[in-house]
């Protein structure tokens, strides 16, 4: 199953809001499994998304994650299986 990790930087003090928005957005998608954690360090949030197809992952990124407010920057890492 294709897996992608996202490292997110968000607006100061908006970490929990972004986490909640991502959880709500991704929970609506049947073929997506995800884990999200707030972290300390260079990035604010780590998100792992697994899907049954690469197309589904791509659509998730384009339609759901990129539309969430207060994400300042992101790094996307696709797992090489």
C-alpha positions as CSV (number, residue, x, y, z in Angstrom):
1,X,0.0,0.0,0.0
2,X,1.4,3.4,-1.0
3,X,2.5,5.5,2.0
4,X,3.5,9.1,2.3
5,X,4.9,11.2,5.1
6,X,4.2,14.9,5.4
7,X,6.4,17.2,7.6
8,X,4.4,20.4,8.2
9,X,5.2,23.9,9.5
10,X,2.2,25.8,10.7
11,X,1.3,29.2,12.0
12,X,2.4,29.8,15.6
13,X,-0.1,28.5,18.1
14,X,-2.3,26.9,15.4
15,X,-0.9,23.3,15.7
16,X,-3.9,21.8,17.3
17,X,-6.3,23.5,15.0
18,X,-4.4,22.2,11.9
19,X,-4.3,18.7,13.5
20,X,-8.1,18.8,14.1
21,X,-8.7,20.0,10.5
22,X,-6.6,17.3,9.0
23,X,-8.3,14.6,11.2
24,X,-11.7,15.8,10.1
25,X,-10.8,16.0,6.4
26,X,-9.1,12.6,6.2
27,X,-11.7,10.8,8.3
28,X,-14.2,11.4,5.5
29,X,-12.2,9.3,3.1
30,X,-12.9,5.5,3.2
31,X,-9.6,4.2,1.7
32,X,-7.2,6.3,3.7
33,X,-5.4,5.3,6.9
34,X,-3.5,8.1,8.7
35,X,-1.6,8.9,11.8
36,X,-0.9,12.5,12.9
37,X,1.3,13.8,15.7
38,X,2.4,17.2,16.9
39,X,6.2,17.3,17.4
40,X,9.0,19.5,18.7
41,X,11.8,20.5,16.4
42,X,12.2,21.9,12.9
43,X,8.7,20.8,12.0
44,X,5.4,21.1,13.9
45,X,3.4,18.2,12.7
46,X,4.2,14.8,11.2
47,X,1.5,13.1,9.1
48,X,1.6,9.6,7.8
49,X,-1.0,8.7,5.1
50,X,-1.5,5.2,3.6
51,X,-3.9,4.4,0.8
52,X,-4.9,1.6,-1.5
53,X,-3.6,3.5,-4.6
54,X,-1.1,6.2,-5.5
55,X,-4.0,8.1,-7.3
56,X,-5.9,8.2,-4.1
57,X,-2.9,9.6,-2.2
58,X,-2.4,12.2,-4.9
59,X,-6.0,13.3,-4.8
60,X,-5.9,13.4,-1.0
61,X,-2.9,15.8,-1.1
62,X,-4.4,18.0,-3.7
63,X,-8.0,18.3,-2.4
64,X,-7.7,17.9,1.3
65,X,-4.3,18.7,2.8
66,X,-3.3,21.6,0.6
67,X,-6.6,23.4,1.3
68,X,-6.1,23.5,5.1
69,X,-5.5,27.0,6.5
70,X,-2.4,27.8,8.6
71,X,-0.1,25.4,7.0
72,X,3.0,27.5,6.1
73,X,5.1,24.9,4.4
74,X,5.3,21.2,3.9
75,X,7.7,18.5,2.8
76,X,6.2,15.4,1.2
77,X,8.1,12.1,1.3
78,X,6.7,9.1,-0.6
79,X,7.9,5.8,0.8
80,X,10.0,3.7,-1.7
81,X,8.6,0.2,-1.4
